[in-house]
Amino acid sequence: MEGQTGRREKENPALGRRKGFLRRLLAASLAAAALLALAGCSGGEPREPKEGAGHFLREDAVPALSEEGVKCAIVEAFYTNDGGLMLKLKLSNGTDSNRRLLTLDVVLENEDGEKIAVAATDQISGEFYVPAGGYGNMEFYISPEYLKKTDDDLDTLTYEIRVTSEAAEETTATQA
């Protein structure tokens, strides 16, 4: 066949761009899926319990109602995925007025008398209060820099919690 040359049709430029876009989209999707899989292996949310770490649980811990003001008991304590320690507190208020927390100081020791944590805060929402003659709940996160021991089994805890509070004005504040 003389005189015939191989003929090749030109690819539509829009089709070429679309194929390139689809390849890049597929590569980006695979990379995102890989990152999500790796993030899933990191142990979950930063302030959730760290798997295999120490855990203290006393769901029936209830501080006595006292006319002296707000008292606290630790209901649960656990190391977190980000290396901190979360305390779940039960608060009581034996006074005749709602009490707004001003400060919270915690000293936590294990059964051997070793300090686990020493921490304090005055960064408590002004809307947070413990109702008069009642109870409330609060979470207190202790960041890693305030921990003295990061690998305790938390089986038995001794603690001292000091709270300062003041009478809260009757507002639309949220209850503890």
Beta strands, then each sheet from edge to edge (+ up, - down):
strand 1: 55-57
strand 2: 70-79
strand 3: 85-93
strand 4: 99-110
strand 5: 115-121
strand 6: 128-130
strand 7: 134-142
strand 8: 157-167
strand 9: 174-175
sheet 1: 1+ 2- 3+ 7-
sheet 2: 5+ 4- 6+ 9+
sheet 3: 5+ 4- 8+
end
